[in-house]
C-alpha cells in the first residue's frame, strides 16, 4: 500500500538504491562476459566496447545497457545492433554470473553523453563564447561621482 503524502503530490524521484546496486552488479558482470566470451559475429570481431551505465527497471526485470565502442563514430550503430541480436546469449551468460531472482532482459543503446560533451567543448572553444568568458574592466560611466 502506498503511503499518503502530505501535499498530495510527489516530487520526481530517481532510481532507488536497489536499482542502482543491481545496475552496477549487472554492468560489472557484462564487462566480464564481453571480455571473456567470444561472440561469433564479424561485426563484433576486434571491437572494444565500454559499458558506461546500466539502468534497471523498478522491478529489476529489464536492463537498458548504454555502450560506447572504442573509437565511436559510425561504428556505434553497427555494434549496438549486433549486441541486440545477441541479447539472448548475453542474458544466458549473465544469469550464471549474477545472483538475482530474475535475470534481466537486456536492451543495448548507444551512450550519447560522450557526443554531447564533445559538442559542448566545441561550443566553449568558439571565439564568440570565449569573449563572454573573459572578465572585463568596469567602464568609467559606472563609477560614483561625488
PADO-815460 format. One record per residue (C-alpha): residue number from 1; residue in three letters; y, x, z negated. Coordinates in steps of 0.5 Angstrom, whole numbers, plus 500, padded with zeros to 3 digits. Example, Ala and Ser with C-alpha at 12.3 -4.5 7.8 and 13.67 -1.06 7.14 Angstrom:
BEGIN
    n  res   yy   xx   zz
    1  ala  491  525  484
    2  ser  498  527  486
// end
This chain:
BEGIN
    n  res   yy   xx   zz
    1  unk  500  500  500
    2  unk  507  503  502
    3  unk  512  504  496
    4  unk  518  500  497
    5  unk  525  504  498
    6  unk  531  503  494
    7  unk  535  502  500
    8  unk  530  498  505
    9  unk  531  504  510
   10  unk  527  510  510
   11  unk  530  517  512
   12  unk  527  520  518
   13  unk  521  524  516
   14  unk  518  531  519
   15  unk  511  533  519
   16  unk  507  532  512
   17  unk  504  539  508
   18  unk  497  537  510
   19  unk  499  536  518
   20  unk  503  543  517
   21  unk  497  546  514
   22  unk  492  543  519
   23  unk  496  545  525
   24  unk  496  552  522
   25  unk  489  552  521
   26  unk  488  550  528
   27  unk  492  555  531
   28  unk  489  561  528
   29  unk  482  558  530
   30  unk  484  557  537
   31  unk  487  564  537
   32  unk  481  567  535
   33  unk  477  562  540
   34  unk  481  564  546
   35  unk  481  572  544
   36  unk  473  572  543
   37  unk  470  567  548
   38  unk  470  568  556
   39  unk  472  561  559
   40  unk  470  562  566
   41  unk  476  560  570
   42  unk  479  564  575
   43  unk  486  561  573
   44  unk  485  564  566
   45  unk  482  571  568
   46  unk  486  576  565
   47  unk  491  572  563
   48  unk  494  573  556
   49  unk  496  566  552
   50  unk  501  566  546
   51  unk  500  559  542
   52  unk  506  558  539
   53  unk  505  552  535
   54  unk  500  546  534
   55  unk  503  539  532
   56  unk  498  535  529
   57  unk  498  527  529
   58  unk  498  524  522
   59  unk  491  522  522
   60  unk  489  529  524
   61  unk  485  527  530
   62  unk  490  529  535
   63  unk  493  536  536
   64  unk  498  538  541
   65  unk  498  545  542
   66  unk  504  549  545
   67  unk  503  555  549
   68  unk  507  561  553
   69  unk  503  565  558
   70  unk  505  572  557
   71  unk  510  573  563
   72  unk  512  566  563
   73  unk  515  564  570
   74  unk  511  559  575
   75  unk  504  561  572
   76  unk  505  557  566
   77  unk  504  550  569
   78  unk  497  553  572
   79  unk  495  556  565
   80  unk  497  549  562
   81  unk  493  545  567
   82  unk  487  550  566
   83  unk  487  549  559
   84  unk  487  542  559
   85  unk  481  542  564
   86  unk  477  546  559
   87  unk  479  542  553
   88  unk  472  539  551
   89  unk  469  546  551
   90  unk  475  549  546
   91  unk  474  543  542
   92  unk  467  544  541
   93  unk  468  551  539
   94  unk  474  549  535
   95  unk  469  544  531
   96  unk  465  550  529
   97  unk  471  555  527
   98  unk  475  550  522
   99  unk  472  546  516
  100  unk  475  539  517
  101  unk  473  532  517
  102  unk  474  531  524
  103  unk  475  536  530
  104  unk  482  534  533
  105  unk  483  532  541
  106  unk  487  538  544
  107  unk  492  537  549
  108  unk  496  543  551
  109  unk  503  543  553
  110  unk  508  549  555
  111  unk  513  551  550
  112  unk  520  550  553
  113  unk  523  554  547
  114  unk  523  561  550
  115  unk  526  558  556
  116  unk  531  554  552
  117  unk  533  560  548
  118  unk  534  565  554
  119  unk  539  559  557
  120  unk  543  559  551
  121  unk  543  567  551
  122  unk  546  567  558
  123  unk  551  562  556
  124  unk  553  566  551
  125  unk  554  572  556
  126  unk  558  568  560
  127  unk  565  571  560
  128  unk  569  564  559
  129  unk  565  563  553
  130  unk  566  571  551
  131  unk  573  570  551
  132  unk  573  564  546
  133  unk  569  568  541
  134  unk  574  574  540
  135  unk  579  572  535
  136  unk  586  573  537
  137  unk  592  574  533
  138  unk  596  568  531
  139  unk  603  567  535
  140  unk  610  568  532
  141  unk  611  561  533
  142  unk  606  559  527
  143  unk  610  564  522
  144  unk  614  560  517
  145  unk  621  562  518
  146  unk  626  562  511
// end
